[in-house]
């Protein structure tokens, strides 16, 4: 818009901004996955099922353990707007970071009700063997003290390849009989592929966490690990209650838009 207006009027950028500000607002584009022709029908079916389950059993979505993984790296995005130094002369201000040694933290997290579960760190790229070991040995420990009884808890995972091995599927079927939501689940419980806009960890948690953790340039892997733990503990039950309400809002928006991606329509 700025460039178009400048081209036709010859006005400079600041003049254009002052002209447009009273009547228009700036908007950013919203990235979303490339969809396939079959995606909307799967998303619509899943959304209708969730809405029906919540209507028939109010509060049912509180029993879903949403889970996901995300990578944190030394090259992650930081907001340089937070780093300014006011001076008459340029002080050539710098901050040392560990860029010569590349590192990645693969972090698992979960949300169930108004509780965060985790974080758990995987060493190296996640594979099926690592994931099944996590489910068997680490997840039960992370869920200790959770108010949702294990016999009532539903388990959600996305379509990542390590989630789809036969061992993982068999284990989850045994631990959460008829209560698994994922790529390998049957019928309405099948998780729609390419749907991060419907996952609380994607549409809220990871973005919030990375905004905080990258507020300063990351230095070392251990430094980032401590940042994640610190910011994780600052997320409140009230925030997660709002996240659950937003999830239900998204579900109804998906239904309204016949399974399409809905982020552009949400406030």
C-alpha positions in Angstrom: 0.0 0.0 0.0 2.8 2.4 0.9 4.7 1.8 -2.3 1.6 2.1 -4.5 0.5 5.4 -2.9 4.1 6.7 -3.2 4.2 5.7 -6.9 1.1 7.6 -7.8 1.5 10.7 -5.6 5.2 11.1 -5.3 4.8 11.6 -1.5 7.5 10.3 0.8 6.9 7.4 3.1 6.3 9.4 6.3 3.7 11.6 4.5 1.9 8.5 3.3 1.9 7.0 6.7 0.3 10.2 8.2 -2.3 10.3 5.5 -3.3 6.6 5.8 -3.2 6.3 9.6 -6.6 7.9 10.4 -8.5 5.6 8.0 -6.4 2.4 7.8 -4.5 0.0 10.0 -1.4 -2.0 9.0 -1.8 -5.7 8.8 0.8 -8.5 8.5 0.4 -11.5 6.3 -0.3 -14.7 8.1 1.7 -17.8 7.0 -0.2 -21.0 6.8 0.6 -24.5 5.4 -0.1 -25.3 1.8 -3.4 -27.2 1.8 -4.5 -30.1 -0.3 -7.9 -30.7 -1.9 -8.8 -33.3 0.7 -7.8 -31.3 3.8 -11.0 -29.2 4.3 -13.2 -32.3 4.5 -11.0 -33.9 7.1 -10.7 -30.7 9.1 -14.5 -30.2 9.0 -15.3 -33.7 10.1 -12.9 -33.4 13.0 -14.1 -30.0 14.1 -17.8 -31.2 14.0 -16.8 -34.1 16.2 -15.0 -32.0 18.7 -17.9 -29.5 18.9 -20.4 -32.4 19.4 -18.3 -34.0 22.1 -18.0 -30.7 24.0 -21.7 -30.1 23.6 -22.6 -33.5 24.9 -20.0 -33.5 27.7 -19.3 -29.9 28.7 -15.7 -29.5 29.7 -14.6 -32.5 27.7 -11.8 -30.6 26.0 -10.2 -30.1 29.4 -9.4 -33.8 29.4 -7.4 -33.7 26.1 -3.6 -33.8 26.5 -2.4 -31.8 23.5 1.2 -32.6 22.7 3.8 -31.3 20.3 7.5 -30.8 19.7 9.4 -27.7 18.6 13.1 -26.8 17.9 15.0 -24.0 19.6 18.3 -23.1 18.0 21.2 -20.7 18.4 20.0 -19.1 15.2 16.5 -18.5 16.3 14.7 -15.2 15.7 15.2 -12.5 18.2 13.6 -9.0 18.4 16.4 -6.5 17.9 14.0 -3.7 18.7 14.7 -4.7 22.3 18.4 -3.8 21.9 18.9 0.0 21.5 21.5 2.2 23.0 20.9 6.0 23.0 24.0 8.0 22.4 25.3 11.0 20.5 27.8 8.7 18.8 27.5 5.1 17.6 29.1 3.0 20.4 29.4 -0.1 18.1 27.6 -2.0 20.9 27.8 -5.8 20.5 27.0 -8.9 22.5 28.9 -12.2 22.2 26.9 -15.3 21.3 28.0 -18.8 20.6 27.5 -19.0 16.9 30.5 -21.1 16.0 29.1 -24.1 17.7 25.7 -25.0 16.2 23.1 -26.5 18.6 19.4 -27.4 18.6 17.1 -28.2 21.5 14.1 -30.4 20.5 11.5 -29.7 23.1 8.3 -31.7 23.8 5.4 -30.0 25.6 1.8 -30.7 26.5 -1.3 -28.8 27.6 -4.1 -30.6 29.5 -6.9 -28.5 31.1 -5.2 -25.5 32.7 -1.9 -27.3 33.2 1.3 -27.3 31.2 3.1 -30.7 31.0 6.9 -30.7 30.5 9.2 -29.5 29.2 11.1 -32.6 28.0 14.2 -32.5 25.9 15.1 -34.9 23.2 18.8 -35.3 22.4 19.2 -35.2 18.6 16.5 -35.5 15.9 13.4 -37.3 17.1 12.7 -40.8 15.8 10.2 -43.6 16.6 12.4 -45.4 19.1 13.1 -42.2 21.1 9.4 -41.3 21.0 8.2 -44.7 22.3 10.8 -44.6 25.0 9.5 -41.2 26.0 5.9 -42.3 26.1 6.8 -45.4 28.2 9.3 -43.9 30.6 9.0 -40.1 30.8 5.4 -39.2 30.1 4.0 -41.0 33.2 6.5 -39.1 35.4 5.5 -35.8 33.8 1.8 -36.5 34.3 2.2 -37.2 38.1 -0.1 -35.0 40.1 -2.2 -34.0 37.1 -5.8 -33.5 38.1 -7.2 -35.3 35.1 -7.4 -39.0 35.9 -5.5 -41.2 33.4 -8.6 -43.2 32.7 -10.4 -40.1 31.4 -7.5 -38.4 29.6 -7.4 -38.2 25.8 -4.0 -38.1 24.1 -3.4 -35.8 21.0 -0.4 -35.8 18.7 0.1 -34.4 15.2 1.2 -36.1 12.1 5.0 -36.1 12.6 6.6 -39.2 11.3 7.9 -40.5 14.7 4.3 -40.5 16.0 3.2 -42.9 13.3 5.2 -46.1 14.0 3.4 -49.3 14.7 5.0 -49.5 18.2 3.8 -46.0 19.0 0.3 -46.7 17.7 0.0 -50.0 19.6 1.3 -48.4 22.9 -1.1 -45.5 22.7 -4.0 -47.8 21.9 -3.3 -49.7 25.0 -2.7 -46.7 27.3 -5.5 -44.6 25.9 -8.1 -47.1 24.5 -10.5 -45.3 22.2 -9.1 -41.9 23.4 -6.2 -41.3 21.0 -6.3 -38.4 18.6 -3.7 -38.5 15.8 -2.7 -39.4 12.3 -3.3 -43.1 12.9 -6.5 -42.8 14.8 -9.7 -44.1 13.1 -12.8 -42.1 12.0 -13.5 -38.8 13.6 -10.4 -39.0 15.9 -8.1 -38.8 12.9 -6.1 -35.6 13.3 -6.3 -33.4 10.2 -2.9 -33.0 8.5 -1.4 -29.5 8.0 -3.5 -28.0 10.8 -1.2 -26.1 13.2 -3.9 -23.5 13.4 -6.0 -26.0 15.4 -3.2 -27.0 17.8 -3.0 -25.1 21.1 0.8 -25.6 21.2 1.2 -24.2 17.7 -1.3 -21.4 17.7 -0.3 -20.2 21.2 2.4 -21.9 23.3 5.5 -22.2 21.1 5.1 -18.7 19.7 4.7 -17.2 23.2 7.6 -19.2 24.5 10.0 -18.3 21.7 9.1 -14.6 21.9 10.2 -14.7 25.5 13.2 -17.0 25.1 14.6 -15.1 22.1 14.0 -11.7 23.7 17.8 -11.7 24.2 20.2 -13.4 21.7 20.7 -17.0 22.8 24.2 -17.8 24.0 24.6 -21.5 24.7 22.5 -24.6 24.6 22.3 -24.7 28.4 21.4 -21.0 28.6 18.4 -21.7 26.3 17.4 -24.7 28.3 17.3 -22.6 31.5 15.3 -19.9 29.6 12.7 -22.4 28.5 12.3 -23.7 32.0 12.0 -20.2 33.5 9.4 -19.0 31.0 7.5 -22.3 31.1 6.9 -21.8 34.8 5.6 -18.3 34.3 2.6 -19.4 32.2 -0.5 -19.3 34.4 -3.6 -21.5 34.6 -5.6 -18.4 33.6 -3.7 -18.1 30.3 -4.3 -21.8 29.5 -8.0 -21.4 30.2 -8.1 -18.7 27.6 -6.2 -21.0 25.2 -8.8 -23.6 25.7 -11.6 -21.1 24.9 -9.6 -20.0 21.8 -9.4 -23.6 20.7 -13.2 -24.0 20.9 -13.6 -20.7 19.0 -11.3 -22.0 16.3 -13.2 -25.3 16.1 -16.5 -23.4 15.5 -14.7 -21.1 13.0 -13.5 -24.1 11.1 -17.0 -25.4 10.9 -18.3 -22.0 9.8 -15.7 -21.9 7.0 -16.2 -25.4 5.8 -12.9 -26.8 7.0 -10.7 -24.0 5.6 -7.8 -22.4 7.5 -9.3 -19.8 9.8 -6.4 -17.7 11.2 -7.2 -14.6 9.0 -10.8 -14.6 10.5 -9.8 -14.7 14.2 -9.4 -11.6 16.3 
